[in-house]
Amino acid sequence: MDKKNYNESIFDEYFQKKEKINYSNFTGKMSRRDKKIVKILTEYGIKNQFCLDVAPGTGRWLQYFKDNEAKYIAGIDISQKSIDNFSKICNKTQKADLEIDKFDFESNYFDIVISFMTLEHLRDPDLYLSEIIRVLKKNGLLIMSIPNIVSLISRVRVLLGIMPQAVTNDKTHIKFYTKKELIQLFKPFNQIPKMIPTSFSLNPFNNSSLRIPSSGLTKSLDDHLLFVVTMK
């Protein structure tokens, strides 16, 4: 057996310990970011669509696709333990290192691709992004999110002499992007990411508290950058 790389070992260990949760219909309290994602997906339409989640983690959005009658559901992840958790939901799964492995799907195959909190784990995202663009149909929908290294709380923490939580919360976070850098990242693919406002915290020591909904004017302060790309 090939030796696991660092990220694969870390995520296998994490998902080995992670309790399986039934995310059907997203019972319980949803974050503002999740509500925005649901709104985007609802407006686009999931029923009878071909849907892919790149790095699904626990697989909760795959379950959401299934609950909303997607025609075809697929998941790609580096962790076999993660895949074991969500494989029953999918028509097809693929174990892949997103920096070196191509997606095992034809071009122009999916109507919807999502990939949340993944880009920041990659040293070289070129193949990851080009494969996502390749497998999306024209007018297909891409939704992504990443930690915002220049969020309000990140700036306050730096002023207090504390590293941003995007850096300290996960040792596999290795690269961060601002809104301008994201736009440049997608420029070679002739695609323009549209930022979606969510929320930000006023508490530099606990970003789950004192949360404020953001708007078009304040979305650069959000704790995470949520964005969509509609394929041209």
N, C-alpha and C positions, 0 to 999 in steps of 0.2 A: 504493500500500500504506500502511496506517495505520502511524504511528510506534510502535515497540514501547515499552511502559512499562519502568520500571527493572527490575522483577523478571523480566519476560520476557527482556530482553536478558541479564541475569546468568545465568539458568538455561539459555538457549540456548547461551551461551558454555561453560558448565560441561558440558552434555551433548554438545556438539560434540567436546570433548576426552575425555570419559569413555569408557573402553574397554568394549566390550560384553562382558558376562560371562554365561555360561550358568549360571543359578541353578537349573536343573532338579534337583528333589529336595534342594536346599540342601546339596550336597556340600561338605565341609570343615567347619571349626569354626563353630559357631553361638554367638552371644551368649546370655546368660541371658534377655535381653528377647525375642529371636527365639524361643527355646524356649518361653517363656510364651505368645507369640502362636500358635505352632503348637499348643500344648496347648489353647488356647481354641478355635481353629478346628476342631481334631480332635473335641473334645467336642461342639461345635455341629453339625458335619457340613458338608462342602463338596460332596459328590457331588450332582449334579442341582440345585444351588442357583444363583440369580442373584446375581452378585458384582460389586461396584464398588470400584475403588481410586481415591481422589481424591488427585491429585498422586503418581503412582506412581514418579516418578524413573526408575530404571533398569528398572523393571518386574518386579523379582524376585518380588514377591508375586502379580502377575498370572500369572507362570509357575507359581507354587505352586498357584494355583487350577486352572490347566489340568492340572497333573500329578495333581491330586486330583479330576478329572472334574467340575468345575463345569459346569453346563449352559449358562450365559451369562456372559461376562466383558466388563467395560467399564472404561475408564480415562479420567480427565479430568485435563488438565494445562495449565498456562499456556505451556509450552515446546513448540514444534513439534519441536525436536530430540529432546526426551524422547519425544514421541509416536511419532516415526519409529523409535525404538529398540524400542518395545513394541507397535506397532500390529498386527503379525502374530499376536500372542497373542490379541487381542481380537475379539469380535463387533462392538464399536462403540467408537469413541473420540470425544472432544470436546475441542477447544481452547478454554479458557475462563479468564477472569480471575475468580477465585473471589469477589472483592468486588463484582462488578457483573453477572456473567453467571449466569443460571439454568441448571440442569442440563437437558439435552435428553432427559429421560426422564419417563415418566408417574409419577404418584404411586403409592406402595405397590408399587414395581416390584422392589426388590432384597431378598433375604434377608440378605445380608451386605454391609456397607460398611466399608472400612478407610480410614484417612487418617493416615499417620504423619509426624510432624515437619513439619506444615503450618500449624497454627493460629498459631504464633509469627511467621509471615511476614505476617500480615494485620493491617492497622490496624483494620478494621471487620469482624468475623467473623459478623455477624448473618445475612447472606444465605447464606454458606457453611454455617452450622449449620442454618438453616431448610430449605435445599435437601436436605441430608443427611437430616434428619428426614422431609421430605416424601416422598422416594423410597424410604424403608425401609418394609417391610411391618410389620404388627403382629407382635410377637414376633421381629422381625428383630434382627440383631446388628450393633452398631457398635463398632469397636475403633480407638482413637486413641492417639497418644503425642506428648509435647512435652518440650523440655528443662525441667529443674527448676531454676529460678532460686534456690531456697532449699535445694538439695541440701547434703549435708555438705561436699563439696569446694568448692561455691560460697561457703559460709559461712567456711570456712578461708581461701580465697583472699582474701576481703574483709578478714579479720583481718590477713592478710599484706600488705595494700595492693595486691592484684591483682584486676582485674576477673574476674568469673565467666567460665568458658569458654563458657557459653551466649551471652554477649554478644560475646566476642572471636573466636569460631571462625567466625562467619558474619555478614557485614555486612547480610544481608537479614533477620536476626532483629530484629524491631521491637517485639514485645509478648510479655510473659510472664505466666504465671498460677500461682498457688498452688492447692492442693487446694480450699480454701474458695472461691476465685474461680471455679474450674471448675464447682463445684456451683451457684454463682449464675448462671453463664453458661448452664447447661442448664435452670434453673428455669422460664423463660418457656415452655419446650417440655414441661413436666411430665415431665421425664426426670431420672434420678439417675445420674451416673457412678460406677462402682465402681472404686476404685483397685486395681491388681494389683502386688504387690511384685516387684521384679526384683533389682537389685544396685546397690552404690555403691562408689566408689573411696576409698582412703585416701591417695592420692598427689595432692597439689594441682597438681603440674606435669605429670602424665601420667595422665589418668583411665582409660587402658586397662590400667593395672597396679594391683596390690594391690587387686583387686576382691573385695568381700564380698557374698555372697547376702543379701538382705534378707527380712524377714518382715512380718507384719501390723503389728507394733509399730514397725518401723524403715523402712517404705516411704516415709515422708516425707523420708528422707535420700537416696533414690535419685537417680542422675544424671539420669534421665528419669522423667516421670510416664506410666505406661501405664495406660489405663483402658478399661472397656467400658460400653456402655449397651445394655440389652435393651429394645426398644421395648414400651411398655405398650399 
